[in-house]
Amino acid sequence: MCGRYTLLADELKIIKEFNLDQPIDSYQLSYNIAPGQNILTVIHDGRKKRAGYLRWGLVPSWAKDEKIGYKMINARSETAHEKPSFKKLMTRKRCLIIADSFYEWIKTDKQKQPKRIQLTDRQLFAFAGLWDKWVDGDRELFTCTMLTKDANSFMKDIHHRMPIILPKDKEDEWISPIQQQPEEAYHFLQSLEDNEYKAYTVPNYVNSAKNNDENCIAPIV
């Protein structure tokens, strides 16, 4: 499960890190990115990589109601190649979801306490995601979901699931325009080497998606 994350890097750093050749339209940093918001992603359109915004919460092309997106912010990587909602997307509609940390809530005796989790060796990174286009009359909606896996040894004491963060040298391969069978994409995800993580406790202030400032990431000593 991953339901909140941050993106605090400046635009030029993102462009350089992901080798983009155009500015990012309407880029804004955020301390508290939540489901239902438009989030920065990178796809490959068959000619080049493009950065743009997709709404977080997948609405499959065949869905009758866009409200299904609120239930589809995450997809289990272990079964995405088999599920009707994700199977076809695993072939070509793969995306990078750009971030620099994510939040997870650890259960204590009294409450759930938020933690901010980062990579130890780099600031910017990409979650593995899937996207789709939904059409209702003249309206088009582009949405995405974040792939997850069982928690590793670091994360298991915080939560039993975690998002898949792609190794730097695997990002372009994940969004390659070459069509893959769903099983190939599944095996690609299963073969990824894990990252090293660090975490610290942050205030319950981050619990509300309405709060979006530096207080979200203030360490609790």
N, CA and C of each residue as an Amber inpcrd file, in Angstrom:
protein
   663
   0.8430000  -1.1880000   0.0000000   0.0000000   0.0000000   0.0000000
   0.8790000   1.2380000   0.0000000   0.5440000   2.1620000  -0.8540000
   1.1680000   3.4800000  -0.8010000   0.0970000   4.4970000  -1.1300000
  -0.1520000   5.4240000  -0.1840000  -1.2300000   6.3660000  -0.3820000
  -0.8210000   7.8170000  -0.3100000   0.4340000   8.0980000  -0.0150000
   0.9220000   9.4800000   0.0300000   2.4140000   9.4880000  -0.3160000
   2.8340000  10.5560000  -0.9570000   4.2650000  10.7040000  -1.2150000
   4.5990000  12.1700000  -1.4610000   5.8770000  12.4700000  -1.7000000
   6.3250000  13.8400000  -1.9090000   7.0850000  13.9650000  -3.2230000
   7.1340000  15.1930000  -3.7230000   8.0040000  15.5370000  -4.8430000
   8.4210000  16.9910000  -4.6380000   9.6580000  17.1780000  -4.1640000
  10.1350000  18.4940000  -3.7660000  11.2600000  19.0180000  -4.6530000
  11.6920000  18.2360000  -5.6320000  12.7860000  18.6550000  -6.5090000
  12.3440000  19.7770000  -7.4430000  13.3020000  20.5780000  -7.8720000
  12.9410000  21.6120000  -8.8340000  12.8370000  21.0120000 -10.2350000
  12.1810000  21.7430000 -11.1090000  11.8650000  21.2360000 -12.4500000
  13.1120000  20.8610000 -13.2450000  14.1320000  21.6890000 -13.1970000
  15.3330000  21.4270000 -13.9810000  16.0260000  20.1350000 -13.5410000
  15.9940000  19.8740000 -12.2570000  16.6010000  18.6430000 -11.7600000
  15.8460000  17.4200000 -12.2650000  14.5320000  17.5040000 -12.3060000
  13.7230000  16.3980000 -12.8160000  14.0050000  16.1810000 -14.2960000
  14.0600000  17.2640000 -15.0530000  14.3340000  17.1660000 -16.4910000
  15.6760000  16.4930000 -16.7440000  16.6800000  16.8720000 -15.9630000
  18.0080000  16.2760000 -16.1210000  18.0230000  14.8230000 -15.6700000
  17.4140000  14.5390000 -14.5400000  17.4450000  13.1850000 -13.9710000
  16.7810000  12.1660000 -14.8890000  15.7040000  12.5740000 -15.5650000
  14.9530000  11.6310000 -16.3990000  15.1670000  11.8760000 -17.8930000
  16.1810000  12.6960000 -18.2010000  16.6050000  12.9110000 -19.5880000
  15.4350000  13.3360000 -20.4720000  14.7430000  14.3770000 -20.0400000
  13.6150000  14.9110000 -20.7930000  14.0970000  16.0690000 -21.6630000
  13.4210000  16.3110000 -22.7610000  13.8700000  17.3810000 -23.6560000
  12.9100000  18.5550000 -23.7340000  11.9060000  18.5770000 -22.8560000
  10.9620000  19.6810000 -22.8470000  10.6260000  20.0710000 -21.4070000
  10.2370000  21.3310000 -21.1880000   9.7880000  21.7450000 -19.8520000
   8.5540000  20.9610000 -19.4200000   8.3140000  20.9620000 -18.1230000
   7.1400000  20.2740000 -17.5650000   6.0410000  21.3080000 -17.3720000
   4.9470000  21.1400000 -18.0800000   3.8450000  22.1010000 -17.9850000
   3.2700000  22.1370000 -16.5740000   3.1380000  23.3370000 -16.0460000
   2.4450000  23.5730000 -14.7640000   3.0490000  22.7800000 -13.6130000
   4.3840000  22.6240000 -13.6150000   4.9990000  21.8560000 -12.5320000
   4.8890000  22.5810000 -11.1970000   4.5350000  21.8310000 -10.1560000
   4.5040000  22.3300000  -8.7850000   5.0000000  21.2470000  -7.8460000
   5.8720000  21.6230000  -6.9330000   6.3060000  20.6570000  -5.9320000
   5.1760000  20.4050000  -4.9320000   5.2720000  19.3020000  -4.2010000
   4.2380000  18.9860000  -3.2150000   4.8200000  18.1750000  -2.0620000
   4.4190000  18.5530000  -0.8540000   4.8230000  17.8300000   0.3490000
   3.8560000  16.7060000   0.6960000   2.7340000  16.6410000   0.0020000
   1.6950000  15.7030000   0.4400000   0.8040000  15.3280000  -0.7500000
   1.3170000  14.4960000  -1.6270000   0.5830000  14.0660000  -2.8180000
  -0.3430000  12.9210000  -2.4270000  -1.6190000  13.0320000  -2.8180000
  -2.6450000  12.0940000  -2.3750000  -3.4370000  11.5460000  -3.5560000
  -4.0920000  10.3890000  -3.3750000  -4.9460000   9.8340000  -4.4280000
  -6.0070000  10.8360000  -4.8740000  -6.3310000  10.7660000  -6.1590000
  -7.3070000  11.6800000  -6.7310000  -6.6880000  12.9300000  -7.3130000
  -5.4070000  13.1960000  -6.9710000  -4.7090000  14.3580000  -7.5130000
  -4.0500000  14.0060000  -8.8390000  -3.7570000  15.0260000  -9.6300000
  -2.9690000  14.8420000 -10.8420000  -1.4990000  14.7770000 -10.4500000
  -0.8200000  13.7280000 -10.8860000   0.5510000  13.4840000 -10.4350000
   1.5030000  13.4060000 -11.6290000   2.7470000  13.7980000 -11.4010000
   3.7370000  13.8530000 -12.4670000   4.2130000  12.4490000 -12.8320000
   4.1260000  12.1320000 -14.1170000   4.5450000  10.8250000 -14.6150000
   5.3680000  11.0080000 -15.8890000   6.0580000   9.9470000 -16.2750000
   6.7850000   9.9110000 -17.5370000   6.3570000   8.6640000 -18.2880000
   6.0060000   8.8330000 -19.5680000   5.6870000   7.7100000 -20.4420000
   6.5720000   7.8050000 -21.6760000   6.5470000   6.7750000 -22.4910000
   7.2090000   6.7970000 -23.7900000   6.1210000   6.6970000 -24.8490000
   6.0510000   7.6940000 -25.7330000   4.9590000   7.7320000 -26.7110000
   5.2880000   7.0020000 -28.0070000   6.3980000   6.2730000 -28.0230000
   6.8190000   5.5650000 -29.2190000   7.9320000   6.2740000 -29.9590000
   8.0760000   7.5760000 -29.6840000   9.1420000   8.3700000 -30.2930000
  10.1170000   8.8920000 -29.2400000   9.5680000   9.3090000 -28.1080000
  10.4120000   9.8610000 -27.0630000   9.6770000   9.7910000 -25.7210000
  10.4450000  10.0870000 -24.6750000   9.8470000  10.1710000 -23.3410000
   9.1290000  11.4980000 -23.1780000   7.9940000  11.4590000 -22.4850000
   7.2280000  12.6740000 -22.2370000   6.7920000  12.7150000 -20.7840000
   6.9420000  13.8610000 -20.1680000   6.4570000  14.0630000 -18.8020000
   5.1090000  14.7650000 -18.8620000   4.2020000  14.3470000 -17.9880000
   2.8910000  14.9740000 -17.9290000   2.1330000  14.4800000 -16.7140000
   0.8930000  14.8820000 -16.6220000   0.1140000  14.5860000 -15.4300000
  -0.9970000  13.5730000 -15.7080000  -1.0920000  12.5940000 -14.8270000
  -2.1640000  11.6110000 -14.8300000  -2.8530000  11.6690000 -13.4720000
  -4.1330000  11.3990000 -13.4390000  -4.8270000  11.3790000 -12.1530000
  -4.5450000  10.0680000 -11.4360000  -4.2040000  10.1760000 -10.1600000
  -3.8520000   8.9890000  -9.3840000  -5.1230000   8.2770000  -8.9330000
  -5.3090000   7.0780000  -9.4520000  -6.4920000   6.2580000  -9.2080000
  -6.9940000   5.7630000 -10.5520000  -6.6320000   4.5470000 -10.9010000
  -6.8640000   4.0440000 -12.2570000  -8.3460000   3.8820000 -12.5740000
  -8.7400000   4.4390000 -13.7000000 -10.0670000   4.2020000 -14.2740000
  -9.8420000   3.4390000 -15.5730000 -10.0530000   2.1170000 -15.5870000
  -9.8200000   1.3340000 -16.8040000 -10.6990000   1.8100000 -17.9520000
 -10.2340000   1.6020000 -19.1600000 -10.9520000   2.0730000 -20.3430000
 -12.3660000   1.5130000 -20.4270000 -12.5890000   0.3330000 -19.8470000
 -13.8910000  -0.3250000 -19.9380000 -14.8250000   0.0250000 -18.7790000
 -14.3460000   0.8100000 -17.8220000 -15.1540000   1.1070000 -16.6250000
 -16.4060000   1.9170000 -16.9880000 -17.4830000   1.6430000 -16.2840000
 -18.7210000   2.3800000 -16.4920000 -18.7780000   3.6600000 -15.6610000
 -18.0260000   3.6840000 -14.5760000 -18.0680000   4.8220000 -13.6600000
 -16.6540000   5.1850000 -13.2420000 -16.2900000   6.4410000 -13.3720000
 -14.9350000   6.8630000 -13.0200000 -14.6420000   6.7630000 -11.5270000
 -15.6660000   6.6020000 -10.7020000 -15.4560000   6.4940000  -9.2630000
 -14.6570000   5.2580000  -8.8830000 -14.5550000   4.3090000  -9.8020000
 -13.7610000   3.1140000  -9.5240000 -12.3100000   3.4820000  -9.2290000
 -11.8750000   4.6390000  -9.7280000 -10.4970000   5.0630000  -9.5410000
 -10.0940000   5.2120000  -8.0870000 -11.0420000   5.5520000  -7.2230000
 -10.7250000   5.7160000  -5.7990000 -10.3240000   4.3960000  -5.1400000
 -10.7050000   3.2770000  -5.7800000 -10.3710000   1.9580000  -5.2350000
  -9.1340000   1.3610000  -5.8910000  -8.5590000   2.0880000  -6.8660000
  -7.4880000   1.4920000  -7.6640000  -6.2580000   2.3890000  -7.7030000
  -5.8450000   2.8440000  -6.5270000  -4.6320000   3.6630000  -6.4640000
  -3.3840000   2.7890000  -6.4960000  -3.5080000   1.5380000  -6.0840000
  -2.4050000   0.5820000  -6.0920000  -2.8160000  -0.6780000  -6.8510000
  -1.8120000  -1.3810000  -7.3810000  -2.0250000  -2.6670000  -8.0410000
  -0.9610000  -3.6380000  -7.5510000  -1.3740000  -4.8340000  -7.1910000
  -0.4260000  -5.8390000  -6.7160000   0.3920000  -6.3680000  -7.8910000
   1.7050000  -6.2070000  -7.8190000   2.5640000  -6.6420000  -8.9220000
   2.5310000  -8.1560000  -9.1150000   2.2180000  -8.8860000  -8.0540000
   2.2170000 -10.3510000  -8.1430000   1.0830000 -10.8790000  -9.0180000
   0.0080000 -10.0880000  -9.1630000  -1.1600000 -10.5770000  -9.9070000
  -1.6050000  -9.6360000 -11.0270000  -0.9060000  -8.5060000 -11.2230000
  -1.3400000  -7.5260000 -12.2230000  -1.3800000  -8.1150000 -13.6230000
  -0.5030000  -9.0820000 -13.9130000  -0.4720000  -9.6850000 -15.2490000
  -1.6450000 -10.6250000 -15.4860000  -2.4410000 -10.8830000 -14.4520000
  -3.5830000 -11.7880000 -14.5690000  -4.9210000 -11.0760000 -14.4540000
  -4.9450000  -9.9300000 -13.7960000  -6.1970000  -9.2360000 -13.5090000
  -6.6950000  -8.4580000 -14.7250000  -7.9990000  -8.5290000 -15.0160000
  -8.5490000  -7.8030000 -16.1770000  -8.2590000  -6.3080000 -16.1520000
  -8.2290000  -5.7050000 -14.9760000  -8.0170000  -4.2520000 -14.8770000
  -6.6170000  -3.8290000 -15.3050000  -5.6470000  -4.7330000 -15.1730000
  -4.2500000  -4.3590000 -15.3770000  -3.5380000  -5.1470000 -16.4710000
  -4.0730000  -6.2860000 -16.8620000  -3.3620000  -7.2070000 -17.7520000
  -2.9260000  -6.5410000 -19.0530000  -3.8490000  -5.8730000 -19.7380000
  -3.5050000  -5.2360000 -21.0080000  -2.5480000  -4.0620000 -20.8100000
  -2.6510000  -3.4000000 -19.6670000  -1.7790000  -2.2480000 -19.4040000
  -0.3300000  -2.6810000 -19.2170000  -0.1280000  -3.8980000 -18.7590000
   1.2260000  -4.4100000 -18.5570000   1.9620000  -4.5670000 -19.8810000
   1.2500000  -4.6190000 -21.0050000   1.9030000  -4.8200000 -22.2900000
   2.6010000  -3.5630000 -22.7890000   1.9250000  -2.3900000 -22.6810000
   2.5270000  -1.1670000 -23.2100000   2.2650000   0.0790000 -22.3690000
   1.2160000   0.0930000 -21.5890000   0.8550000   1.3130000 -20.8580000
   1.5040000   1.3380000 -19.4760000   2.8260000   1.4030000 -19.5130000
   3.6140000   1.4440000 -18.2880000   4.1730000   2.8600000 -18.1210000
   4.2530000   3.3200000 -16.9030000   4.7100000   4.6870000 -16.6640000
   5.6250000   4.7620000 -15.4530000   6.3490000   5.8730000 -15.3750000
   7.1360000   6.2220000 -14.1970000   6.3730000   7.2690000 -13.4120000
   6.2430000   7.0660000 -12.1210000   5.6190000   8.0500000 -11.2330000
   6.7480000   8.6870000 -10.4260000   6.9630000   9.9780000 -10.6280000
   8.1490000  10.6460000 -10.1040000   7.9400000  11.0840000  -8.6530000
   8.9180000  10.7960000  -7.8120000   8.8120000  11.1000000  -6.3800000
  10.2010000  11.2530000  -5.7740000  10.2400000  11.7070000  -4.5100000
  11.5030000  11.6980000  -3.7790000  11.3520000  11.1460000  -2.3600000
  10.1450000  10.8000000  -1.9550000   9.9260000  10.0550000  -0.7130000
   8.4740000   9.6250000  -0.6900000   8.1520000   8.7050000   0.2140000
   6.7480000   8.3440000   0.4130000   6.4790000   8.1740000   1.8950000
   5.2130000   8.2490000   2.2340000   4.7890000   8.1010000   3.6240000
   4.1490000   6.7340000   3.8380000   4.3680000   6.1970000   5.0220000
   3.6310000   5.0030000   5.4440000   3.3750000   5.1220000   6.9280000
   2.3040000   4.4960000   7.3920000   1.8830000   4.6290000   8.7710000
   2.1460000   3.3380000   9.5310000   2.9000000   3.4500000  10.6060000
   3.2140000   2.3020000  11.4360000   2.2370000   2.2580000  12.6120000
   1.7250000   1.0780000  12.9050000   0.7900000   0.9300000  14.0160000
   1.5380000   0.8860000  15.3410000   1.0960000   1.7130000  16.2770000
   1.6140000   1.6750000  17.6390000   0.4700000   1.2720000  18.5650000
   0.7630000   1.2060000  19.8490000  -0.2860000   0.8360000  20.8070000
  -1.4140000   1.8640000  20.8410000  -1.0970000   3.1060000  20.5790000
  -2.0750000   4.1690000  20.7300000  -2.6450000   4.6760000  19.3980000
  -1.8630000   4.6010000  18.3270000  -2.3040000   5.2170000  17.0770000
  -1.4580000   4.7140000  15.9180000  -1.7100000   5.2710000  14.7330000
  -0.8550000   5.0550000  13.5820000   0.0350000   6.2840000  13.4220000
   1.3320000   6.0370000  13.3600000   2.2900000   7.1380000  13.2880000
   2.9230000   7.1920000  11.9030000   2.8580000   8.3450000  11.2160000
   3.4390000   8.4240000   9.8790000   4.9570000   8.4460000   9.8830000
   5.5200000   7.7870000   8.8870000   6.9590000   7.7840000   8.6350000
   7.2110000   8.3030000   7.2250000   8.2690000   9.0460000   7.0720000
   8.7100000   9.4590000   5.7350000   9.8600000   8.5510000   5.3260000
   9.7440000   7.9420000   4.1460000  10.7090000   6.9370000   3.6970000
  11.4010000   7.4290000   2.4360000  12.7260000   7.3340000   2.4420000
  13.5440000   7.8030000   1.3300000  14.5580000   6.7370000   0.9400000
  15.1480000   6.9010000  -0.2480000  16.2670000   6.0590000  -0.6310000
  17.5430000   6.6080000  -0.0070000  18.4760000   5.7380000   0.2840000
  19.7280000   6.1720000   0.9030000  20.7240000   6.7200000  -0.1050000
  20.6050000   6.3170000  -1.3800000  21.6440000   6.6540000  -2.3560000
  21.2360000   7.7000000  -3.3900000  19.9940000   8.1230000  -3.4260000
  19.5700000   9.1550000  -4.3710000  18.2910000   9.7910000  -3.8810000
  18.0570000  11.0120000  -4.3280000  16.8630000  11.7300000  -3.9070000
  15.6770000  11.4150000  -4.8130000  15.8050000  11.7220000  -6.0800000
  14.7100000  11.4680000  -7.0100000  14.6570000  10.0020000  -7.4170000
  13.4410000   9.4940000  -7.6020000  13.2760000   8.1230000  -8.0670000
  11.9300000   7.9960000  -8.7620000  11.6420000   6.8020000  -9.2570000
  10.3820000   6.5580000  -9.9620000   9.7190000   5.2940000  -9.4440000
   8.4570000   5.4180000  -9.0730000   7.6310000   4.2450000  -8.8070000
   7.2420000   3.6170000 -10.1490000   7.1020000   2.3120000 -10.1820000
   6.5730000   1.6290000 -11.3660000   5.0550000   1.7880000 -11.3750000
   4.5250000   2.2780000 -12.4900000   3.0860000   2.5080000 -12.5860000
   2.4970000   1.9910000 -13.8830000   1.1660000   1.9710000 -13.9290000
   0.4040000   1.6320000 -15.1310000  -0.6040000   2.7460000 -15.3750000
  -0.9330000   3.0070000 -16.6280000  -1.8800000   4.0860000 -16.9270000
  -2.9060000   3.6180000 -17.9580000  -3.9820000   4.3810000 -18.0700000
  -5.0140000   4.0700000 -19.0520000  -5.7820000   5.3330000 -19.4140000
  -6.4900000   5.2550000 -20.5280000  -7.3280000   6.3520000 -21.0210000
  -8.7830000   5.9100000 -20.9650000  -9.6170000   6.7320000 -20.3560000
 -11.0550000   6.4620000 -20.2220000 -11.8230000   7.5430000 -20.9590000
 -12.8190000   7.1350000 -21.7370000 -13.5940000   8.0840000 -22.5360000
 -15.0680000   7.9690000 -22.1800000 -15.6900000   9.1130000 -21.9520000
 -17.1280000   9.1790000 -21.6900000 -17.6900000  10.3150000 -22.5390000
 -18.2380000   9.9570000 -23.7030000 -18.7030000  10.9900000 -24.6260000
 -17.5330000  11.8000000 -25.1490000 -17.5660000  13.0940000 -24.9370000
 -16.4870000  13.9760000 -25.3760000 -15.3850000  14.1200000 -24.3290000
 -15.5570000  13.4830000 -23.1990000 -14.6150000  13.6360000 -22.0860000
 -13.5850000  12.5210000 -22.0870000 -12.3210000  12.9060000 -21.9230000
 -11.2320000  11.9450000 -21.8180000 -10.5580000  12.1060000 -20.4600000
 -10.2380000  10.9880000 -19.8510000  -9.6040000  11.0000000 -18.5380000
  -8.4050000  10.0600000 -18.5740000  -7.2370000  10.5840000 -18.1950000
  -6.0080000   9.7980000 -18.1630000  -5.6270000   9.5550000 -16.7020000
  -5.5180000   8.2930000 -16.3320000  -5.3040000   7.9470000 -14.9210000
  -4.2050000   6.8980000 -14.7850000  -3.7690000   6.6840000 -13.5400000
  -2.7020000   5.7090000 -13.3110000  -2.8500000   5.0410000 -11.9510000
  -2.0910000   3.9770000 -11.7970000  -2.0110000   3.2660000 -10.5280000
  -0.5550000   2.9250000 -10.2430000  -0.2390000   2.6920000  -8.9910000
   1.1230000   2.4160000  -8.5450000   1.2480000   0.9360000  -8.1930000
   2.2660000   0.2820000  -8.7190000   2.4690000  -1.1430000  -8.4500000
   3.1520000  -1.3530000  -7.1000000   2.7010000  -2.3740000  -6.3870000
   3.2300000  -2.6550000  -5.0530000   3.7090000  -4.1070000  -4.9640000
   4.4310000  -4.3880000  -3.8860000   4.9410000  -5.7390000  -3.6400000
   4.9730000  -5.9780000  -2.1360000   5.3020000  -7.2060000  -1.7400000
   5.4790000  -7.5050000  -0.3220000   6.6150000  -6.6580000   0.2410000
   6.4750000  -6.2590000   1.4800000   7.5010000  -5.4450000   2.1290000
   8.8220000  -6.1950000   2.2240000   9.9170000  -5.4580000   2.0490000
  11.2370000  -6.0570000   2.2420000  11.5970000  -6.0380000   3.7270000
  12.8070000  -6.4410000   4.0520000  13.1990000  -6.5580000   5.4520000
  13.1620000  -5.2130000   6.1650000  13.4420000  -4.1220000   5.4500000
  13.3970000  -2.8010000   6.0620000  11.9630000  -2.3660000   6.3380000
  11.0800000  -2.5710000   5.3770000   9.7190000  -2.0470000   5.4540000
   8.7680000  -2.8940000   6.2920000   9.0720000  -4.1540000   6.4950000
   8.0840000  -5.0570000   7.0890000   7.6640000  -4.6530000   8.5000000
   8.5230000  -3.9300000   9.2090000   8.1490000  -3.4640000  10.5420000
   7.2600000  -2.2280000  10.4980000   7.1540000  -1.6250000   9.3070000
   6.3010000  -0.4500000   9.1350000   4.9740000  -0.8250000   8.5060000
   5.0430000  -1.6070000   7.4230000   3.8350000  -2.0260000   6.7060000
   4.1500000  -3.2970000   5.9330000   3.1200000  -4.1090000   5.6620000
   3.3540000  -5.3870000   4.9850000   3.4600000  -5.2660000   3.4660000
   3.1250000  -4.0860000   2.9120000   3.2600000  -3.8360000   1.4830000
   4.0980000  -2.5850000   1.2650000   4.6340000  -2.4470000   0.0460000
   5.4230000  -1.2710000  -0.2900000   5.3510000  -1.0340000  -1.7960000
   5.5580000   0.2050000  -2.2330000   5.5780000   0.4820000  -3.6740000
   6.8600000  -0.0420000  -4.3130000   6.7970000  -0.3450000  -5.6030000
   7.9900000  -0.7530000  -6.3400000   8.7060000   0.4940000  -6.8450000
   9.9290000   0.6900000  -6.3650000  10.7820000   1.7740000  -6.8470000
  11.8080000   1.1690000  -7.7970000  11.8140000   1.6620000  -9.0130000
  12.6750000   1.0900000 -10.0430000  14.1370000   1.4760000  -9.8280000
  15.0630000   0.5310000  -9.9790000  16.4760000   0.9090000 -10.0200000
  16.6980000   1.9030000 -11.1580000  17.6420000   2.7950000 -10.9960000
  17.8500000   3.8600000 -11.9790000  18.0620000   3.3050000 -13.3820000
  18.8170000   2.2260000 -13.4980000  19.1320000   1.6920000 -14.8240000
  18.0130000   0.8540000 -15.4210000  16.8740000   0.7630000 -14.7200000
  15.7440000  -0.0100000 -15.2310000  14.5350000   0.8660000 -15.5920000
  14.6530000   2.1660000 -15.3620000  13.5100000   3.0590000 -15.5960000
  13.1050000   3.0830000 -17.0680000  14.0810000   3.2950000 -17.9600000
  13.7570000   3.3600000 -19.3810000  13.2510000   2.0220000 -19.9040000
  13.7720000   0.9490000 -19.3720000  13.3180000  -0.3780000 -19.8020000
  11.8510000  -0.5940000 -19.4190000  11.4520000  -0.0900000 -18.2600000
  10.0650000  -0.2690000 -17.8200000   9.0870000   0.4300000 -18.7560000
   9.4370000   1.6070000 -19.2500000   8.5080000   2.3400000 -20.1210000
   8.8570000   2.1890000 -21.6020000   9.7130000   1.2570000 -21.9300000
  10.0500000   1.0180000 -23.3290000   8.7800000   0.8140000 -24.1570000
   8.7250000   1.4050000 -25.3720000   7.5310000   1.2570000 -26.2030000
   7.3790000  -0.1380000 -26.8040000   8.3880000  -0.9740000 -26.6440000
   8.2960000  -2.3420000 -27.1690000   7.2260000  -3.1060000 -26.4020000
   6.2920000  -3.6810000 -27.1370000   5.1970000  -4.4110000 -26.4940000
   5.7180000  -5.6850000 -25.8440000   5.2470000  -5.9500000 -24.6510000
   5.6120000  -7.1600000 -23.9290000   4.3570000  -7.9570000 -23.6030000
   4.5280000  -9.2380000 -23.4450000   3.4480000 -10.0420000 -22.8990000
   3.3200000  -9.6940000 -21.4110000   2.1030000  -9.7510000 -20.8510000
   1.9510000  -9.4360000 -19.4280000   2.8930000 -10.2300000 -18.5320000
   3.1230000 -11.5020000 -18.9040000   4.0100000 -12.3310000 -18.0830000
   5.4540000 -11.8230000 -18.1190000   5.8550000 -11.2530000 -19.2580000
   7.2100000 -10.6980000 -19.3570000   7.3700000  -9.5090000 -18.4180000
   6.3630000  -8.6410000 -18.3940000   6.4090000  -7.4920000 -17.4890000
   6.4210000  -7.9570000 -16.0370000   5.6470000  -8.9860000 -15.7510000
   5.6280000  -9.5600000 -14.3960000   7.0240000 -10.0450000 -14.0030000
   7.6730000 -10.8030000 -14.8730000   8.9990000 -11.3420000 -14.5580000
  10.0340000 -10.2180000 -14.4510000   9.8680000  -9.1640000 -15.2380000
  10.7530000  -8.0130000 -15.1170000  10.6680000  -7.4270000 -13.7140000
   9.4540000  -7.2200000 -13.2270000   9.2680000  -6.6450000 -11.8930000
   9.8260000  -7.5630000 -10.8090000   9.6220000  -8.8670000 -10.9860000
  10.0980000  -9.8090000  -9.9760000  11.6220000  -9.9020000  -9.9380000
  12.2740000  -9.5330000 -11.0350000  13.7260000  -9.6690000 -11.1210000
  14.4840000  -8.4520000 -10.5860000  13.7710000  -7.3880000 -10.2550000
  14.4330000  -6.1530000  -9.8620000  15.1960000  -6.2930000  -8.5480000
  16.3770000  -5.7230000  -8.5100000  17.1310000  -5.6620000  -7.2610000
  16.4850000  -4.6220000  -6.3530000  16.5540000  -4.8770000  -5.0660000
  15.9300000  -3.9610000  -4.1230000  16.8210000  -2.7520000  -3.8650000
  16.1900000  -1.7020000  -3.3630000  16.9050000  -0.4850000  -2.9830000
  17.1760000  -0.4870000  -1.4820000  17.9890000   0.4410000  -1.0540000
  18.2110000   0.6330000   0.3750000  17.4460000   1.8770000   0.8220000
  16.8350000   1.7850000   2.0030000  15.9220000   2.8210000   2.4670000
  16.3360000   3.3680000   3.8210000  15.8060000   4.5530000   4.0990000
  15.9190000   5.1440000   5.4240000  14.5720000   5.7850000   5.7360000
  14.2820000   5.9610000   7.0210000  12.9760000   6.5120000   7.4040000
  13.1040000   7.3100000   8.6850000  12.1970000   8.2640000   8.8440000
  12.1010000   8.9830000  10.1090000  10.6370000   9.3440000  10.3650000
  10.3220000   9.5850000  11.6190000   8.9510000   9.8800000  12.0340000
   8.5990000  11.3260000  11.7430000   7.3840000  11.5270000  11.2150000
   6.8920000  12.8790000  10.9200000   5.5710000  13.1020000  11.6520000
   5.1070000  14.3490000  11.7330000   3.8930000  14.6470000  12.5080000
   2.6160000  14.1070000  11.8570000   1.5990000  13.9180000  12.6810000
   0.2840000  13.5290000  12.1800000  -0.3360000  14.6070000  11.2950000
   0.2920000  15.7470000  11.2390000  -0.1180000  16.8370000  10.3690000
  -0.2810000  16.3640000   8.9260000   0.5640000  15.3980000   8.5250000
   0.5220000  14.9020000   7.1490000  -0.7050000  14.0450000   6.8850000
  -1.4070000  13.6220000   7.9240000  -2.5740000  12.7520000   7.7570000
  -3.6450000  13.3920000   6.8820000  -3.7620000  14.7000000   6.9560000
  -4.7520000  15.4110000   6.1470000  -4.1280000  15.8390000   4.8280000
  -4.7490000  15.4130000   3.7290000  -4.2400000  15.7830000   2.4090000
  -4.3560000  17.2800000   2.1470000  -5.1230000  17.9830000   2.9730000
  -5.2470000  19.4330000   2.8280000  -3.9690000  20.1430000   3.2730000
  -3.1910000  19.4790000   4.1090000  -1.9420000  20.0700000   4.5860000
  -0.8280000  19.7790000   3.5850000  -0.2070000  20.8220000   3.0810000
   0.8160000  20.6410000   2.0510000   1.8850000  21.7330000   2.1910000
   2.7190000  21.5560000   3.1960000   3.8250000  22.4800000   3.4190000
   4.9360000  21.7490000   4.1480000   5.9840000  22.4780000   4.5050000
   7.1770000  21.8550000   5.0670000   6.9350000  21.1690000   6.4110000
   5.8340000  21.4990000   7.0780000   5.5300000  20.8310000   8.3460000
   5.2420000  19.3390000   8.1580000   4.8680000  18.9580000   6.9280000
   4.5920000  17.5340000   6.6490000   5.8310000  16.6820000   6.8230000
   7.0020000  17.2590000   6.5510000   8.2380000  16.4580000   6.5900000
   9.1310000  16.8100000   7.7720000   8.6120000  17.6030000   8.7010000
   9.4100000  17.9910000   9.8770000   9.6760000  16.7750000  10.7570000
  10.9230000  16.4770000  11.0740000  11.2190000  15.2970000  11.9050000
  10.6880000  15.4670000  13.3270000  10.1790000  14.3880000  13.8730000
   9.8260000  14.3600000  15.2950000  10.9940000  13.7260000  16.0310000
  11.6110000  14.4820000  16.8650000  12.7940000  14.0000000  17.5810000
  12.3920000  13.2420000  18.8340000
